[in-house]
């Protein structure tokens, strides 16, 4: 038969073994193959080549896993990402990565803390991949925390209570302590990861079935955040979901604006802002920011945050003591009001909030939108701070 080149679809899905330097990842993989080296070389970058098969005939499998395994079992390729490099190593491209076995040295609390950061970076990579590319076909990552070097541990550096609280708050599973020296718990740890992978698959299928029946947006786009009830104008103290901007008025057709006059002769020197009623509709002629603040008028504004998701870095700015809003306080990277066009512009009563976000980036930071490519709307909220009453669209 004619041989054909193997593609990514022909390869088994991947389970990644990750963790900080010296956490025993390589020894775990060697024991999975039936080889044990007490002093393995340090792994740099990505290593592959361990194929792992699990079926219901194997020992040490939970009843739930046995019930969910197909009759022929499942095949995986187990890859290791070394922890020696200072920079973060991304997942293998073009491969279907289903689960993470996050290892940490059970003798070192620092190793546990570093493992938490490793988990966060890999989850953020997957999140950015899904949200940035709109890839709906990839599964969420199943994650299992695995303590290693159990034969060397002299007491608990991380208590069982702390581990359980961490697992619940971060949606991870916990493996039993493992030892590459004795082989203890290693196959059980990988079986726990396979069980977590199958659990995620079931949850994903259920979610997709519900979405198909309801014709709704993906759940990742339907979240909201709680607001401080003392600082919000909403009866229900939650923000609006991602991508939904309820305060954005519909564009008008024909070039006429809602209000032809602006009260005072502004001559374009002071930006004008739409003053709104409690329903978010224009209630009077456009006003300057000083007039809106002086009279406590509701108006629309934009917050823009510049962040580096992988490292968690967030750029803050501090308002000056003489600022019209929030003087002397720390706040978003840029903050501006949504300007009214008056009777000019494109026939719309005001610029849309994404335009205001891009303008604030240029005016306040001197950064052109082409540098950051685009801004993404995260959520909207109503904020009350004394006479400063805003309908805020938040962008990243």
Secondary structure as UniProt FT lines:
FT   HELIX           8..10
FT   STRAND          13..19
FT   TURN            21..22
FT   HELIX           25..32
FT   TURN            33..34
FT   TURN            38..39
FT   STRAND          46..54
FT   TURN            56..57
FT   HELIX           63..68
FT   TURN            71..72
FT   STRAND          74..81
FT   TURN            93..94
FT   STRAND          97..105
FT   TURN            106..107
FT   HELIX           109..133
FT   STRAND          142..148
FT   HELIX           150..152
FT   HELIX           160..170
FT   STRAND          173..174
FT   TURN            180..183
FT   HELIX           186..214
FT   HELIX           219..221
FT   HELIX           229..231
FT   TURN            242..243
FT   TURN            246..247
FT   TURN            267..268
FT   TURN            278..279
FT   HELIX           289..295
FT   STRAND          298..304
FT   STRAND          306..308
FT   TURN            309..312
FT   STRAND          313..315
FT   STRAND          317..318
FT   TURN            321..322
FT   TURN            327..328
FT   STRAND          330..331
FT   STRAND          334..337
FT   STRAND          339..340
FT   TURN            342..343
FT   TURN            345..346
FT   HELIX           353..365
FT   HELIX           369..372
FT   STRAND          377..385
FT   TURN            386..387
FT   STRAND          388..395
//
